[in-house]
Amino acid sequence: MPTKPARPSNDAPTRAAPPRPTADRIVSLHAGYEADGEFVDGYLARPLDGTPRPGIVLLSGMFGLTWKQRELTRMYARSGFVALSPDFLGGQRPKGRAQGLRAKNSVDVLRSIGQLAAGADFLRTLPWVGPDGGVGILGFCLGGGLALLAISDTDRFDAGVIYHQSLFPDPRDLAAIDKPLICHYGTDDKSTPREEVDAFTRELDAHGKRYELHWYEGMGHSFAQIAPDADVPPAQRAAADLSHERTFEFLHRELAQRHASGTEAVAS
C-alpha cells in the first residue's frame, strides 16, 4: 500500500537557530575515487572522533566545487555526517551566469550518475561509514535533478534531499524512485517555478512515493545554497537554517534505519 506523502508546508520564518553541530571537531581534506576507470576529484569532511556515521554525497549547482560548496560540506560534517562533494563538473569553475548555464547544459547526465553512485561506494569503503552504513544524496539546482536521477537509476542511496532542482527528470524516472525524499523550494523561484514543482509532486503522488515538501515564503532560487557565514538578509538566513535543520533530522532518521537494518542482518 503506497505511503502517503507528508503534508506540504509553507514557511515564512523570521528567525531560526543556526544548524546545531553534533561534532565538536571535524577534519576536511581532498578526496577522489574511481568511476568506470575514470578518476573523480572531490572534497570530503567528517567528524574527527572516528565514530561510524552516515554518509552524504553533496552536489553543487552549475558553478561546481567552489569555496561555498566546501563550506557546505564542512557544515554537514559538523552536523554528524561523512560528507563528500564530488567534482562532477570535471574541474570547471564557470564565471558568471552564461558560463554556468553552458556548463550545466553540457553535463553528460548518464556519466554523472555513474560518478555519483561510485561516490556512495567510495564512502562505504571508508571506516567512518562502513559497508552497511546509510548514504544519502543531496543536490542544489542542477545537483537536485542529478540526485533524483541517481536515486531512480541506482540502488546506492537510502534517502534524497532535493533543493529546487533545475534539471527535471522524465516522469518515467520518477516512477522508479523507491527511497524517501525531502524537497525544499522558494515561493519566488523563477528557475524552478511552482508549476514545475506541482508537476513533479503530481508524479510522486501518482506513484505513491514518500516525500516531504517544504515551501519558503519570499525565497528565490538557491536561497539555502549559501556558506554558513555568508552575509545575507536575515529572512534568507532564517529560511536556509530552517531547511538545513529539517534536512539534518530527516537524514539522521532515514539513514540510521539503514544502519540498524545492516547491523541486524550481520547479527542474524
C-alpha positions as semicolon CSV with decimal commas, in nm:
position;residue;x (nm);y (nm);z (nm)
1;M;0,000;0,000;0,000
2;P;0,157;0,334;-0,101
3;T;0,284;0,558;0,177
4;K;0,112;0,892;0,182
5;P;0,339;1,194;0,131
6;A;0,398;1,436;0,413
7;R;0,177;1,742;0,419
8;P;0,349;2,033;0,239
9;S;0,449;2,333;0,448
10;N;0,463;2,699;0,351
11;D;0,708;2,879;0,575
12;A;0,791;3,244;0,630
13;P;1,043;3,223;0,915
14;T;1,160;3,545;1,075
15;R;1,414;3,376;1,297
16;A;1,573;3,033;1,324
17;A;1,850;2,890;1,533
18;P;2,166;2,811;1,333
19;P;2,205;2,444;1,240
20;R;2,319;2,265;1,554
21;P;2,659;2,097;1,540
22;T;2,678;1,739;1,665
23;A;3,054;1,706;1,620
24;D;3,295;1,921;1,822
25;R;3,578;1,888;1,572
26;I;3,593;1,793;1,207
27;V;3,863;1,727;0,950
28;S;3,829;1,815;0,582
29;L;4,054;1,701;0,302
30;H;4,098;1,640;-0,069
31;A;3,928;1,322;-0,185
32;G;3,895;1,118;-0,502
33;Y;3,784;0,781;-0,632
34;E;3,746;0,574;-0,949
35;A;3,425;0,555;-1,151
36;D;3,430;0,326;-1,454
37;G;3,807;0,366;-1,482
38;E;3,791;0,745;-1,456
39;F;3,922;0,944;-1,159
40;V;3,669;1,173;-0,993
41;D;3,808;1,456;-0,786
42;G;3,627;1,559;-0,470
43;Y;3,627;1,708;-0,123
44;L;3,544;1,524;0,199
45;A;3,472;1,639;0,554
46;R;3,393;1,426;0,860
47;P;3,382;1,435;1,239
48;L;3,730;1,382;1,381
49;D;3,630;1,137;1,655
50;G;3,622;0,837;1,419
51;T;3,278;0,715;1,526
52;P;3,090;0,548;1,237
53;R;2,850;0,799;1,083
54;P;2,600;0,810;0,796
55;G;2,739;0,930;0,465
56;I;2,607;1,202;0,237
57;V;2,700;1,286;-0,123
58;L;2,656;1,660;-0,176
59;L;2,603;1,806;-0,523
60;S;2,665;2,165;-0,616
61;G;2,481;2,365;-0,875
62;M;2,624;2,482;-1,204
63;F;2,928;2,659;-1,054
64;G;3,096;2,340;-0,937
65;L;3,317;2,264;-0,638
66;T;3,357;2,623;-0,518
67;W;3,461;2,753;-0,177
68;K;3,092;2,780;-0,091
69;Q;3,043;2,410;-0,168
70;R;3,340;2,324;0,051
71;E;3,190;2,526;0,334
72;L;2,859;2,343;0,296
73;T;3,047;2,012;0,305
74;R;3,204;2,113;0,635
75;M;2,865;2,222;0,770
76;Y;2,724;1,874;0,707
77;A;3,027;1,716;0,873
78;R;2,967;1,930;1,182
79;S;2,612;1,801;1,185
80;G;2,728;1,442;1,211
81;F;2,782;1,316;0,855
82;V;3,074;1,192;0,650
83;A;3,018;1,438;0,367
84;L;3,156;1,404;0,014
85;S;3,126;1,667;-0,259
86;P;3,234;1,511;-0,591
87;D;3,353;1,743;-0,865
88;F;3,106;1,617;-1,126
89;L;3,183;1,918;-1,348
90;G;3,536;1,785;-1,404
91;G;3,720;2,087;-1,266
92;Q;3,511;2,353;-1,434
93;R;3,461;2,673;-1,233
94;P;3,230;2,886;-1,451
95;K;3,249;3,262;-1,415
96;G;2,912;3,427;-1,439
97;R;2,564;3,308;-1,530
98;A;2,622;3,247;-1,903
99;Q;2,927;3,026;-1,846
100;G;2,747;2,844;-1,568
101;L;2,446;2,769;-1,786
102;R;2,671;2,644;-2,065
103;A;2,847;2,410;-1,822
104;K;2,512;2,296;-1,690
105;N;2,371;2,218;-2,032
106;S;2,691;2,037;-2,132
107;V;2,680;1,785;-1,847
108;D;2,686;1,421;-1,954
109;V;2,399;1,313;-1,730
110;L;2,449;0,935;-1,752
111;R;2,821;0,969;-1,686
112;S;2,748;1,190;-1,385
113;I;2,503;0,936;-1,242
114;G;2,776;0,671;-1,258
115;Q;3,015;0,904;-1,078
116;L;2,762;0,971;-0,802
117;A;2,692;0,601;-0,750
118;A;3,067;0,540;-0,728
119;G;3,085;0,820;-0,470
120;A;2,843;0,628;-0,247
121;D;3,053;0,314;-0,295
122;F;3,364;0,511;-0,200
123;L;3,204;0,634;0,122
124;R;3,115;0,278;0,220
125;T;3,480;0,174;0,179
126;L;3,579;0,422;0,450
127;P;3,588;0,304;0,812
128;W;3,393;0,617;0,909
129;V;3,084;0,487;0,719
130;G;3,140;0,115;0,656
131;P;2,977;-0,129;0,413
132;D;2,645;-0,127;0,599
133;G;2,633;0,249;0,653
134;G;2,343;0,454;0,526
135;V;2,429;0,701;0,248
136;G;2,205;0,982;0,129
137;I;2,237;1,226;-0,156
138;L;2,166;1,599;-0,157
139;G;2,166;1,832;-0,454
140;F;2,115;2,202;-0,518
141;C;1,974;2,324;-0,851
142;L;2,142;2,115;-1,123
143;G;2,259;1,883;-0,847
144;G;1,900;1,840;-0,728
145;G;1,798;1,694;-1,062
146;L;2,105;1,470;-1,073
147;A;2,022;1,350;-0,721
148;L;1,675;1,245;-0,835
149;L;1,822;1,053;-1,128
150;A;2,086;0,889;-0,910
151;I;1,815;0,765;-0,672
152;S;1,596;0,638;-0,954
153;D;1,872;0,479;-1,165
154;T;2,088;0,319;-0,893
155;D;2,046;0,136;-0,564
156;R;2,330;0,314;-0,382
157;F;2,132;0,576;-0,191
158;D;1,896;0,541;0,103
159;A;1,740;0,888;0,101
160;G;1,739;1,203;-0,109
161;V;1,738;1,576;-0,037
162;I;1,625;1,796;-0,324
163;Y;1,681;2,170;-0,326
164;H;1,497;2,348;-0,610
165;Q;1,601;2,112;-0,890
166;S;1,657;2,284;-1,223
167;L;1,710;1,959;-1,411
168;F;1,369;1,797;-1,443
169;P;1,378;1,418;-1,488
170;D;1,136;1,237;-1,715
171;P;0,825;1,118;-1,525
172;R;0,931;0,760;-1,601
173;D;1,245;0,820;-1,398
174;L;1,043;0,946;-1,103
175;A;0,835;0,629;-1,109
176;A;1,148;0,425;-1,029
177;I;1,231;0,612;-0,707
178;D;1,187;0,386;-0,406
179;K;1,357;0,591;-0,133
180;P;1,221;0,878;0,080
181;L;1,275;1,239;-0,025
182;I;1,269;1,579;0,139
183;C;1,226;1,871;-0,103
184;H;1,277;2,246;-0,046
185;Y;1,157;2,536;-0,264
186;G;1,126;2,914;-0,252
187;T;0,795;3,071;-0,348
188;D;0,974;3,338;-0,559
189;D;1,197;3,099;-0,754
190;K;1,195;3,181;-1,127
191;S;1,430;2,897;-1,227
192;T;1,222;2,628;-1,054
193;P;0,871;2,779;-1,065
194;R;0,574;2,639;-0,876
195;E;0,432;2,493;-1,199
196;E;0,736;2,266;-1,229
197;V;0,716;2,168;-0,863
198;D;0,343;2,094;-0,895
199;A;0,408;1,870;-1,197
200;F;0,685;1,695;-1,005
201;T;0,473;1,628;-0,697
202;R;0,178;1,509;-0,906
203;E;0,401;1,236;-1,045
204;L;0,528;1,146;-0,698
205;D;0,170;1,127;-0,570
206;A;0,054;0,921;-0,867
207;H;0,318;0,659;-0,788
208;G;0,268;0,667;-0,410
209;K;0,616;0,797;-0,331
210;R;0,715;0,901;0,021
211;Y;0,830;1,261;0,044
212;E;0,823;1,581;0,246
213;L;0,765;1,912;0,067
214;H;0,857;2,249;0,218
215;W;0,795;2,595;0,072
216;Y;0,981;2,903;0,199
217;E;0,784;3,222;0,159
218;G;0,955;3,501;-0,036
219;M;1,267;3,297;-0,113
220;G;1,421;3,278;-0,458
221;H;1,642;3,022;-0,627
222;S;1,942;2,892;-0,430
223;F;1,821;3,059;-0,110
224;A;1,983;2,786;0,102
225;Q;2,293;2,731;-0,110
226;I;2,498;2,972;0,098
227;A;2,803;2,938;0,318
228;P;2,737;2,923;0,694
229;D;2,900;3,265;0,746
230;A;2,759;3,434;0,434
231;D;2,628;3,789;0,477
232;V;2,268;3,752;0,359
233;P;1,936;3,911;0,463
234;P;1,806;3,780;0,797
235;A;1,495;3,628;0,637
236;Q;1,709;3,429;0,395
237;R;1,940;3,311;0,672
238;A;1,638;3,200;0,878
239;A;1,488;3,010;0,584
240;A;1,820;2,847;0,495
241;D;1,888;2,741;0,853
242;L;1,537;2,601;0,892
243;S;1,571;2,400;0,571
244;H;1,903;2,251;0,681
245;E;1,771;2,169;1,028
246;R;1,484;1,978;0,866
247;T;1,730;1,803;0,638
248;F;1,960;1,700;0,923
249;E;1,669;1,548;1,114
250;F;1,539;1,369;0,804
251;L;1,877;1,225;0,710
252;H;1,972;1,112;1,059
253;R;1,635;0,937;1,089
254;E;1,632;0,770;0,748
255;L;1,999;0,675;0,732
256;A;2,001;0,538;1,085
257;Q;1,733;0,293;0,974
258;R;1,966;0,159;0,703
259;H;2,248;0,121;0,954
260;A;2,021;-0,059;1,202
261;S;1,898;-0,297;0,932
262;G;2,253;-0,376;0,830
263;T;2,354;-0,446;1,190
264;E;2,057;-0,677;1,240
265;A;2,142;-0,869;0,921
266;V;2,501;-0,923;1,039
267;A;2,381;-1,035;1,385
268;S;2,140;-1,288;1,240
